[in-house]
Amino acid sequence: MANTSPKGSMSMPTPRTTEELAPLVDEHVKLILSATDDGASFAPVDFDLTKPSANLAKYIDHTLLKPEATTDQVQAICEEAVKYGFKSCCVNSVHIPLVASIFKNTPTNLAETTTHPIPCSVVGFPLGAATTGAKCYETSLAIVDGAKEIDMVISVGHLKSKNYGYIYNDINAVVFAAKNIPVKVIIETSLLPSNEEKIAACYLAAEAGAAFVKTSTGFNGGGATVEDVRLMKRAVEYKNGEVKVKASGGVRTFEDAINVIKAGADRIGASSGVAIMSGGTGSGY
């Protein structure tokens, strides 16, 4: 049986088994693959698709996840995030105390918007192959250090083995550890060649309490494609907006950003946020 406790409840999550979940996953996969996609844009009606805007900035998680990232580089992306009004700075958990401190001590009148960016931490990154306990512990520490969102990586091998109970329980445990902090679940689309696997991953994440499903880490090739973002959006639509989609990896220009937003992205993870907002072309994640 699913964990049906309301959000904010502190009751322990209820484990689910592969035997229970497999027919539900199969049914959802068949439903999504058989449904007609009318190709309509998912972009909000009041969203300006012609030029960078404050609305676009609020879609962007400004990202620095390279293992060699220095404190000076982290400081720099925080300053850029404040300047442009990005939603967050997404960094490895070791940098969360610095990011949280910078945002806490930056006067709001230095920003172009009245809302500061927030610290976002990746967990189990980039492989997703850590134990559930390790992911939960990293989540808890990141939140203590100031993280306001968590981006976790699934165990791709367990998904490909159709060990759906493991995937659900892994995500659900991190959601529980995060308490009321939103959890984005990275399904690593570049390692999932079939649409069936992508839909299954999205369904399990949605059922386990994820706030977002996210395309990729950017560390395994590929990245966010319009086709994958659209498929993922359709896979979680049954949650009536409760679960959103984050497009990450390869979004380097304003045009890239607009294309994934039209495909259904509610958030964009990119190290090219400044290029996106200034009409240039970024590189990297």
C-alpha positions, -999 to +999 in steps of 0.1 A: +000+000+000+012+035-008+022+061+017-009+082+017+000+105+046-005+142+037+025+163+029+042+175+060+032+143+079+061+127+099+048+091+097+072+066+084+069+058+047+053+025+038+075+002+017+061-011-015+071-043-034+079-049-070+051-074-072+026-048-062+041-020-084+049-039-116+013-042-129+006-006-120+037+005-139+028-016-169-007-002-170+006+034-168+032+028-196+005+013-219-018+043-211+008+069-220+021+051-251-014+047-264-026+082-258-026+108-286-003+137-282-018+168-298+015+186-298+002+216-280+026+239-262+028+237-224+042+272-220+021+294-197-001+317-218+015+349-202+050+337-209+070+358-234+085+334-259+103+361-279+130+373-255+146+367-221+125+378-192+122+377-154+097+349-159+123+329-178+150+336-151+127+320-125+127+288-144+165+284-142+185+265-116+220+280-121+243+250-120+279+242-111+285+205-105+320+200-117+341+181-092+369+207-096+346+237-089+364+262-066+349+283-039+356+314-061+336+298-089+307+290-065+308+326-053+306+338-089+275+317-098+258+330-067+264+365-077+251+358-112+220+341-097+213+372-077+219+395-106+197+377-131+170+365-106+175+328-111+154+303-091+184+286-074+220+277-074+224+240-078+257+226-064+272+196-048+263+192-011+298+202+000+292+237-013+257+242+002+270+260+034+288+286+013+258+291-011+234+295+018+257+319+036+261+341+005+224+343-001+217+350+035+242+379+036+234+395+002+211+425+006+179+420-015+184+455-030+213+441-050+189+418-069+168+427-099+139+409-082+127+409-046+131+372-041+165+357-036+177+325-053+177+295-031+204+268-024+197+235-042+218+204-035+223+173-056+223+140-037+237+106-047+253+125-076+261+117-104+257+079-104+227+073-081+245+041-070+248+050-033+226+032-008+193+047+002+207+053+037+236+073+023+212+094+001+190+101+031+219+111+052+233+134+026+198+149+021+195+156+059+229+172+061+223+193+030+191+206+045+208+214+079+234+233+059+207+254+041+195+235+011+159+244+001+156+219-027+171+184-033+180+168-067+185+131-062+197+105-087+179+072-090+196+038-091+195+034-129+206-003-127+176-012-104+152+005-128+166-014-158+163-046-138+126-037-132+132-037-095+104-012-090+101-017-053+137-006-048+132+025-070+100+036-052+113+030-017+146+047-025+128+079-037+102+077-010+129+075+017+146+106+004+113+125+002+107+115+038+142+126+048+137+159+031+105+166+050+088+195+033+118+204+010+109+196-026+128+166-041+136+164-078+143+129-091+169+126-119+160+096-141+190+099-164+173+097-197+205+092-217+208+057-201+172+048-207+169+041-245+132+030-243+102+052-237+088+025-215+117+029-190+114+067-189+076+065-183+082+038-156+108+060-138+085+090-139+055+071-126+075+056-097+089+090-088+055+106-089+040+079-067+069+082-043+062+118-036+087+136-059+080+173-066+098+170-100+111+145-124+144+156-140+160+145-173+197+140-165+228+147-146+247+159-176+275+135-167+265+105-190+262+122-224+229+132-240+208+157-221+173+172-222+156+166-255+122+181-265+109+146-270+119+133-236+106+164-218+073+161-235+071+124-227+079+130-191+053+158-189+027+135-202+038+107-178+032+129-147+001+148-159-022+124-140-009+142-108-027+173-120+003+196-117+015+182-084+046+168-101+066+190-125+094+184-150+130+198-149+150+198-181+187+195-175+217+189-197+224+206-230+201+236-225+226+262-236+207+290-255+176+310-252+161+290-280+169+257-262+152+270-231+120+281-249+118+248-267+119+227-235+094+250-218+070+246-247+076+208-244+066+209-207+096+219-186+087+238-154+123+242-145+157+242-164+190+231-149+219+248-167+254+261-163+246+284-192+220+306-174+238+338-182+241+329-219+204+320-220+195+353-206+219+373-227+213+356-261+246+338-263+256+301-263+269+284-232+289+253-228+290+224-204+260+212-183 
